[in-house]
Amino acid sequence: MARALVFDGERCLACRSCELACAVVHSRSRRLDEAIVEEPRPRRRVSVVRGVNGVDALRCEQCDEPLCVFACKSGALHRVPADGRVVLDEERCVGCLMCLMVCPYGIRPDPARDLVTRCDVCAGLDVPACVNACPTHALQARDETVARAHTDFDGHVVIVGSSAAGVAACEAAREHAPGCAITVVTADQGPEYSRPLLAYALAGRVDASLLQWRPERYLEHELGATVVRGVRAVGLDITRRTLTLSNGQEIGFDRLVIAAGARSARVNVPGATLEGVFGLRDLEDLEAIDRAAMAGRRAVVVGGGNVGLQVSEALVDRKLSVTLVVKSAYPLSQMVDEETGRRVGDLFARHGVTVRTGRDVVEMVGREQVEQVRLDSGELLPADIVIVGKGVAPDLEWLKGSGVQLRRGVVVDACARTNVPGVFAAGDCAESVDPVSRRSEISAIWPVAYEMGRAAGSTAVGVEQSTPGALRMNASRFFGVSIISIGETVPERLAGASVHSLVNDGSRYRKLVYRDGRLVGAVLYGDVSGAGTYYRLYREAIDVRDGALEELAVRVMRKDQELRT
């Protein structure tokens, strides 16, 4: 049974007693006279703000489908299977801000620790501190039992892949169909780990042991799945409904979820197979780069996306000389607009990275070990180590000729169904409809993969669940500067789009993009407050016409100021 806070705005006096009580109970001393002088300053989890219809209290909603959990790539936020409670393990938080991006309610930044905090509904106390402190009973605690739809499906679900989408599919299938059999096929030998955290581990920001985002043998012990490790799917027969594995084994299925993910995109140039040229997609890559990335060596990073920039920052931290080669006119071109990209490029240059924009690699030079990188301008860059971070490519060769519809990825509908009955796909190997552009695209980010996996696992066992499609959003932090992008950030790429600028100064840049009365994009640089509100407007396609967008911007900015106090 999960405990949630219920707020009655009609009763609230905005006295902020709840905020004070919250800060004190989450202080080290838990005494007001000592808490007021503590450093770092105690952070409240509940906050009284000016809401849409008057006073509101931001607190954890304990959502049935908690987007914060789905977005968390470290496992710090998770839902307790026994009672459905959402909890935060602060020791596992890496401060990636993905949860802050998707939740406008109970998650708050904690600048003192460079992490986040969230309303925990005062777990361990009989009555939450804010409820005890409220003189008008505007805040109340209520225990809620989350009703999960169950089906009598007792067939065999086979899931290919054990990253975000695969694990989410397994969780959803078991949640809704307790009697079904589940087999998970994974190329990984060890426990489930978070690929997005590999760059954090390279930088030394997380211990390698924290890459594991689910407990040891979680799939087997918690979800009752049979796990076949160290093998890949190499063939699919939809007529016989069998999956062929790389060890020669065949597995029959009633339902199949393809969540095989993707591999690092390689550069197809001479010398790309030389020693010292790496991608960063799995633990083996991390270990190899970790051995090669010695202080004083010269590194060339190819690719100006999130991975390329994270790797560049990690190598700078490890005292390597780093050159970043970006084919587009500015870094993060698929995520942000030109102004933000220019700021990111300047930020990296100030921290010692040589940034080459508008250039591409045409050759890796060396005998057995890479020694130089040749650009399309003819320039030769010295290189002891090269890391390619040019995105990912779905590995779908084994599905060709199977009858499953493929384009760049496996084509699925909003419920992750393919064109073949009983076969589903989710994650980085699947493409669905972008709600803004209406094009079928791959959105290779953790929250989308997790939600697609849940939709696939639920629908496979008879509980139809849909997703909003190929949503675009990302949260990044480089050299202490936070960046969040939501939807389409470049209005020129979207007919009929307009821009609403919020702020553009030396340290902050914030703008919104809207079309046909709805928010379709936002980019926040340096100040990411309000991101959760903007994301929900984008995700839920809320109409903001007739000046409501400008009114919303003012309201969110005012709310942000209150949140930062």
C-alpha positions in Angstrom: 0.0 0.0 0.0 1.5 3.3 -1.1 1.0 6.5 1.0 0.3 9.7 -0.9 -0.2 13.3 0.1 -3.6 14.9 -0.6 -3.8 18.7 -0.9 -6.9 20.9 -0.5 -6.1 24.3 -1.9 -9.3 25.9 -0.5 -8.0 25.2 3.0 -4.4 26.4 2.4 -3.3 29.7 4.0 0.1 29.6 2.3 1.7 29.9 5.7 4.5 27.6 4.6 4.5 25.7 7.9 4.7 22.5 5.8 7.9 23.7 4.1 9.6 24.4 7.4 8.6 21.1 8.9 9.7 19.3 5.8 13.2 21.0 5.9 13.6 20.2 9.6 12.6 16.6 9.4 15.1 16.1 6.5 17.9 17.9 8.3 20.8 16.0 10.0 19.7 17.2 13.5 15.9 17.2 13.0 15.9 20.2 15.4 14.9 23.7 14.2 17.5 25.5 16.3 20.3 23.3 14.8 18.9 22.9 11.3 18.9 26.6 10.5 22.7 26.7 10.8 23.5 23.4 9.0 25.7 23.4 5.9 24.6 22.4 3.4 21.2 23.9 4.0 18.5 21.4 4.6 16.3 21.0 1.5 12.6 20.9 1.7 10.7 18.3 -0.4 7.3 19.9 -0.2 6.8 23.4 -1.6 3.9 25.9 -1.7 3.6 27.6 -5.0 1.2 29.7 -7.1 -0.7 27.1 -9.1 -3.0 27.4 -12.1 -6.1 27.8 -10.0 -4.6 29.4 -6.9 -2.3 27.9 -4.3 -0.8 24.5 -4.9 1.6 22.2 -3.0 4.2 20.4 -5.0 4.8 17.0 -3.5 5.2 13.4 -4.8 2.0 12.3 -6.5 3.0 8.6 -6.2 1.8 8.1 -9.8 0.4 4.8 -11.0 2.8 5.0 -13.9 5.7 7.0 -12.4 7.6 8.7 -15.3 10.4 9.6 -12.8 11.1 5.9 -12.3 10.9 5.2 -16.0 13.4 8.1 -16.7 15.9 7.1 -14.0 18.9 5.4 -15.6 20.8 4.7 -12.4 18.1 2.8 -10.5 18.1 5.5 -7.8 14.3 5.9 -8.3 12.4 2.7 -8.2 9.0 1.3 -7.4 8.8 -1.2 -4.6 7.0 -4.3 -6.1 5.3 -5.3 -2.8 3.3 -2.1 -2.3 3.9 0.2 -5.4 5.7 2.9 -3.4 8.1 5.1 -5.4 11.3 5.6 -3.4 14.7 7.3 -4.0 18.0 5.8 -3.1 20.1 8.9 -2.9 23.3 7.0 -2.9 22.7 5.9 -6.4 21.6 9.3 -7.8 24.0 10.7 -10.4 22.3 14.0 -10.8 21.5 13.4 -14.5 18.2 15.4 -14.0 16.1 13.1 -16.2 13.6 12.7 -13.4 13.4 16.5 -13.0 12.7 16.9 -16.7 9.6 14.6 -16.6 8.1 15.5 -13.2 6.7 18.9 -12.3 5.7 17.8 -8.8 7.8 16.3 -6.1 11.4 16.3 -7.4 13.6 19.2 -6.7 17.3 20.1 -7.5 19.8 19.9 -4.7 22.6 22.3 -5.9 24.7 21.8 -2.7 25.2 18.1 -3.6 24.7 18.4 -7.4 21.9 15.8 -7.1 18.1 15.8 -6.7 15.8 15.4 -3.8 12.2 14.2 -3.8 9.2 14.1 -1.5 9.4 10.7 0.3 6.1 11.1 2.1 8.2 10.9 5.3 8.8 7.2 5.0 9.3 5.8 8.5 7.1 8.3 10.3 3.5 7.5 11.2 2.4 10.9 10.0 4.3 13.0 7.4 5.9 16.1 9.0 4.1 18.5 6.6 0.7 17.0 7.6 1.5 17.4 11.3 2.5 21.0 10.8 -0.5 22.1 8.7 -2.8 24.2 10.9 -5.8 23.9 8.5 -5.4 20.3 7.5 -4.9 21.3 3.9 -2.4 18.5 3.6 -3.5 15.0 4.5 -1.9 11.6 4.0 -3.8 8.8 2.4 -2.9 5.2 2.0 -3.8 3.9 -1.5 -3.8 0.4 -2.9 -2.8 0.5 -6.6 -5.1 -1.8 -8.5 -3.2 -3.7 -11.2 -5.1 -5.2 -14.1 -4.5 -9.0 -14.1 -5.1 -11.4 -17.0 -5.3 -15.2 -17.1 -2.7 -15.3 -19.9 -0.5 -18.3 -19.0 1.5 -18.6 -22.2 5.2 -18.2 -22.9 6.6 -14.7 -23.4 10.1 -14.5 -24.8 12.0 -11.2 -24.5 15.1 -10.5 -26.5 17.3 -8.0 -24.6 17.9 -7.0 -21.0 18.4 -3.3 -21.0 15.7 -0.7 -20.2 13.1 -1.9 -22.7 13.6 -5.6 -22.0 13.5 -5.3 -18.3 10.5 -3.0 -18.4 8.7 -5.6 -20.7 9.5 -8.3 -18.2 8.2 -6.3 -15.3 5.0 -5.4 -17.0 4.3 -8.9 -18.2 4.8 -10.3 -14.7 2.8 -7.5 -13.1 -0.3 -8.2 -15.3 0.0 -12.0 -15.9 1.3 -13.7 -12.8 0.8 -17.1 -14.3 2.8 -16.6 -17.6 6.2 -18.1 -18.3 8.9 -15.6 -19.2 12.3 -16.2 -20.9 14.8 -13.4 -21.4 17.5 -13.8 -23.9 20.5 -11.5 -23.5 24.0 -11.1 -25.0 25.2 -9.9 -21.6 27.0 -12.4 -19.4 26.6 -10.5 -16.1 23.8 -8.7 -14.3 21.7 -5.9 -15.9 23.6 -2.6 -16.1 22.9 0.9 -17.3 24.6 1.8 -20.6 24.0 5.5 -20.1 26.2 5.4 -17.0 29.3 4.1 -18.8 30.5 7.6 -19.4 29.9 8.5 -15.8 32.1 5.5 -14.8 34.8 6.5 -17.3 34.9 9.9 -15.6 35.1 8.3 -12.1 31.8 9.9 -11.1 30.3 6.5 -10.2 31.9 3.3 -9.1 31.6 0.5 -11.6 29.6 -1.5 -9.0 26.8 1.2 -9.3 26.4 0.5 -13.1 24.1 -2.4 -12.0 20.7 -0.7 -12.0 18.7 -3.7 -10.8 19.6 -6.1 -7.9 21.6 -9.3 -8.6 19.5 -11.9 -10.4 16.6 -9.5 -10.3 14.9 -11.0 -13.4 15.1 -14.5 -12.0 14.4 -13.9 -8.3 12.0 -10.9 -8.4 10.2 -11.6 -11.7 10.5 -15.4 -12.0 12.0 -15.3 -15.4 14.3 -17.8 -17.0 17.4 -15.9 -18.3 19.5 -17.3 -21.2 22.8 -15.2 -21.0 25.7 -14.8 -23.3 23.8 -15.5 -26.5 22.2 -13.5 -29.3 19.0 -14.0 -31.3 20.1 -14.9 -34.9 16.8 -16.0 -36.5 13.0 -15.7 -36.3 10.4 -18.1 -37.8 7.0 -16.5 -37.4 5.2 -19.5 -38.9 6.7 -21.9 -36.4 6.8 -19.2 -33.8 10.4 -20.0 -32.8 13.5 -18.0 -32.1 16.9 -19.3 -33.0 19.9 -18.4 -30.8 23.6 -18.1 -31.6 24.3 -21.3 -29.6 22.0 -23.2 -31.9 19.1 -23.4 -29.4 15.5 -22.9 -30.6 13.0 -21.3 -28.2 9.2 -21.4 -28.9 7.0 -18.5 -27.9 3.4 -17.4 -27.7 4.4 -13.8 -27.5 7.8 -12.3 -28.5 9.2 -8.9 -27.4 12.1 -7.7 -29.5 14.1 -5.3 -27.2 17.6 -6.0 -28.7 18.7 -2.4 -28.5 21.4 -1.1 -30.8 25.1 -1.0 -31.3 27.4 2.0 -31.5 27.5 3.5 -35.0 30.9 2.9 -36.5 32.8 5.2 -38.9 33.3 3.4 -42.3 36.7 4.8 -43.1 40.1 3.3 -43.7 41.9 2.4 -40.5 38.7 2.2 -38.4 39.7 -1.2 -37.1 43.1 -0.1 -35.8 44.1 -0.7 -32.2 43.1 2.3 -30.1 39.8 3.0 -31.9 36.8 2.4 -29.6 33.1 2.9 -29.3 31.4 3.1 -25.8 28.4 0.8 -25.7 29.1 -2.0 -23.3 31.2 -2.9 -20.3 34.0 -4.4 -22.5 34.3 -1.0 -24.3 34.5 0.8 -20.9 37.2 -1.5 -19.7 39.3 -1.2 -22.8 39.0 2.6 -22.8 39.8 2.8 -19.1 43.1 0.9 -19.8 44.0 3.2 -22.7 42.9 6.6 -21.3 46.1 7.4 -19.5 47.0 11.0 -18.5 49.0 12.9 -21.0 47.8 10.9 -24.0 46.2 12.5 -27.1 42.5 11.6 -27.7 40.2 12.4 -30.6 36.5 12.0 -30.0 34.4 11.7 -33.1 30.8 12.8 -32.8 29.2 15.8 -31.1 26.2 14.1 -29.5 25.6 13.4 -25.9 28.0 10.4 -25.7 30.8 12.2 -27.5 30.5 15.2 -25.2 30.3 13.1 -22.1 33.4 11.1 -23.2 35.3 14.3 -23.9 34.6 15.7 -20.5 35.6 12.4 -18.9 38.9 12.4 -20.8 39.6 16.0 -19.8 39.0 15.0 -16.2 41.5 12.2 -16.7 44.1 14.7 -17.9 44.2 13.7 -21.6 44.6 16.2 -24.4 41.2 16.1 -26.2 40.0 17.1 -29.7 36.3 16.8 -30.5 35.4 16.4 -34.1 31.8 17.4 -34.9 30.4 17.0 -38.4 27.5 19.4 -37.9 27.9 23.1 -37.5 27.7 22.9 -33.7 27.6 20.2 -30.9 24.3 18.5 -29.9 22.7 19.5 -33.2 20.0 16.8 -32.9 19.2 18.0 -29.4 19.5 21.8 -29.3 19.4 24.9 -31.4 22.3 26.8 -32.8 22.6 29.3 -29.9 22.7 26.5 -27.3 25.2 24.5 -29.5 27.4 27.6 -29.7 27.4 27.9 -25.9 28.2 24.3 -25.5 31.1 24.5 -27.9 32.4 27.6 -26.0 32.0 25.8 -22.7 34.1 22.8 -23.9 36.8 25.1 -25.4 37.0 27.0 -22.0 37.8 23.7 -20.4 40.6 22.8 -22.7 38.9 20.8 -25.4 39.8 21.6 -29.0 36.5 21.7 -30.9 36.5 21.1 -34.7 32.9 21.8 -36.0 31.8 21.2 -39.6 34.5 18.6 -40.1 34.4 14.8 -40.5 36.9 12.0 -40.2 38.0 10.4 -43.5 40.8 8.1 -42.3 42.5 6.6 -39.2 46.2 6.6 -39.8 48.6 4.1 -38.3 50.2 0.7 -38.8 48.6 -1.5 -36.1 47.9 1.2 -33.5 46.1 4.4 -34.4 48.5 7.4 -34.6 46.7 10.1 -36.4 43.2 11.0 -37.6 42.7 12.7 -41.0 39.8 15.2 -41.4 38.0 16.0 -44.7 39.9 19.3 -44.7 43.2 17.3 -45.0 44.2 18.2 -41.5 46.0 15.5 -39.6 45.3 15.2 -35.8 47.7 13.3 -33.6 45.9 10.5 -31.8 46.9 7.9 -29.3 43.2 6.9 -28.7 40.1 7.5 -30.8 36.6 7.2 -29.4 33.6 7.2 -31.8 30.4 8.5 -30.4 28.2 9.0 -33.5 25.0 7.6 -32.1 23.6 4.1 -32.4 22.4 1.7 -35.2 19.8 -1.0 -34.5 21.2 -4.5 -35.1 18.4 -6.0 -37.2 20.2 -8.3 -39.7 18.8 -11.3 -38.0 15.2 -10.1 -38.7 15.6 -9.6 -42.4 13.3 -11.9 -44.3 11.4 -12.9 -41.2 8.2 -11.0 -42.2 8.6 -8.3 -39.5 8.4 -4.9 -41.1 11.7 -3.0 -40.9 12.8 0.4 -41.9 15.6 2.0 -39.9 14.1 0.1 -36.9 11.3 -2.4 -36.3 8.1 -0.5 -37.1 5.6 -0.5 -34.2 2.3 1.2 -33.3 1.6 3.1 -30.1 1.2 -0.2 -28.1 4.6 -1.6 -29.5 2.9 -4.1 -31.8 4.6 -5.0 -35.0 2.8 -6.1 -38.2 3.1 -9.7 -37.1 0.5 -10.8 -34.5 2.0 -11.7 -31.2 5.3 -10.0 -32.0 6.2 -6.7 -30.3 9.3 -4.4 -30.3 10.6 -1.7 -28.0 13.6 0.5 -27.3 16.5 1.5 -29.5 15.7 -1.1 -32.1 12.1 0.1 -32.6 10.6 3.1 -34.3 7.3 4.7 -33.6 5.5 7.9 -34.6 6.9 11.3 -33.5 3.9 13.1 -32.1 5.0 16.5 -33.6 6.5 15.6 -37.0 4.2 12.6 -37.4 7.1 10.7 -38.9 8.1 7.2 -37.8 11.4 7.6 -36.0 13.7 6.0 -33.5 14.0 7.9 -30.2 17.1 6.2 -28.7 16.7 7.5 -25.1 16.2 5.7 -21.8 12.7 7.0 -20.8 11.2 6.2 -24.2 12.8 2.7 -24.2 11.4 2.0 -20.8 7.9 3.2 -21.6 7.8 1.3 -24.9 9.0 -1.8 -23.0 6.2 -1.5 -20.5 3.7 -1.1 -23.3 5.0 -4.1 -25.1 5.0 -6.4 -22.0 1.5 -5.2 -20.9 -0.1 -5.5 -24.4 1.6 -8.9 -25.0 -0.2 -10.5 -22.1 -3.6 -8.8 -22.8 -3.6 -5.5 -21.0 -3.4 -2.9 -23.8 -1.1 0.0 -22.9 0.0 2.7 -25.3 2.8 5.3 -25.3 2.9 8.9 -26.6 5.3 7.7 -29.3 8.8 8.7 -30.2 9.1 11.6 -27.8 12.2 13.7 -27.9 13.8 14.9 -24.7 17.1 14.8 -23.0 18.9 16.2 -19.9 22.6 16.7 -19.9 25.2 18.3 -17.6 28.7 19.3 -18.8 31.3 20.9 -16.6 28.5 21.8 -14.1 26.2 23.4 -16.6 22.7 21.8 -17.0 20.9 21.6 -20.3 17.5 20.2 -21.1 15.9 19.9 -24.5 12.3 18.9 -25.1 10.7 18.2 -28.5 11.6 20.2 -31.5 14.1 23.0 -30.5 14.8 24.3 -34.0 11.6 26.0 -35.4 13.0 26.1 -38.9 12.6 22.3 -39.1 8.9 22.5 -38.4 6.5 24.4 -40.7 4.4 26.9 -38.9 6.4 26.9 -35.7 7.2 30.1 -33.7 9.6 31.0 -30.9 8.9 32.5 -27.5 12.1 33.6 -25.8 12.2 33.5 -22.0 15.8 34.6 -21.2 19.1 35.1 -23.0 22.0 36.3 -21.0 25.5 35.3 -20.1 24.8 32.2 -18.1 21.2 31.3 -19.1 19.3 30.7 -22.3 15.7 29.6 -22.3 13.2 29.4 -25.1 10.0 27.7 -26.1 8.8 26.6 -29.5 5.1 26.3 -30.3 2.8 25.5 -33.2 -1.0 25.4 -33.7 -1.6 26.3 -30.1 0.6 23.7 -28.4 4.0 23.6 -27.0 6.2 21.5 -29.3 9.7 22.2 -28.0 11.8 23.9 -25.3 15.5 24.3 -24.7 16.8 25.3 -21.3 20.5 26.1 -20.8 22.1 27.0 -17.4 18.7 27.2 -15.7 16.5 24.2 -16.2 13.7 25.1 -13.7 10.2 24.5 -14.9 11.3 21.7 -17.2 8.8 19.2 -15.8 5.9 21.6 -16.6 7.1 22.2 -20.1 7.6 18.5 -20.7 4.0 17.7 -19.6 2.6 20.4 -21.9 4.6 18.8 -24.8 3.8 15.2 -23.9 0.1 15.8 -23.3 -0.4 18.2 -26.3 -2.1 20.7 -24.1 -3.6 23.7 -25.9 -1.9 27.0 -24.9 -3.3 29.4 -27.5 -4.9 32.8 -26.9 -2.0 34.2 -25.0 -2.0 31.3 -22.6 1.6 30.4 -23.5 2.9 33.8 -22.5 0.9 33.6 -19.3 2.2 30.1 -18.6 5.8 31.3 -19.1 5.4 34.0 -16.6 3.7 31.7 -14.1 6.4 29.0 -14.5 9.1 31.6 -14.0 7.4 32.9 -10.9 7.1 29.3 -9.6 10.7 28.7 -10.4 11.7 31.7 -8.3 9.7 30.4 -5.4 11.2 26.9 -5.7 14.7 28.3 -5.6 14.2 30.1 -2.3 
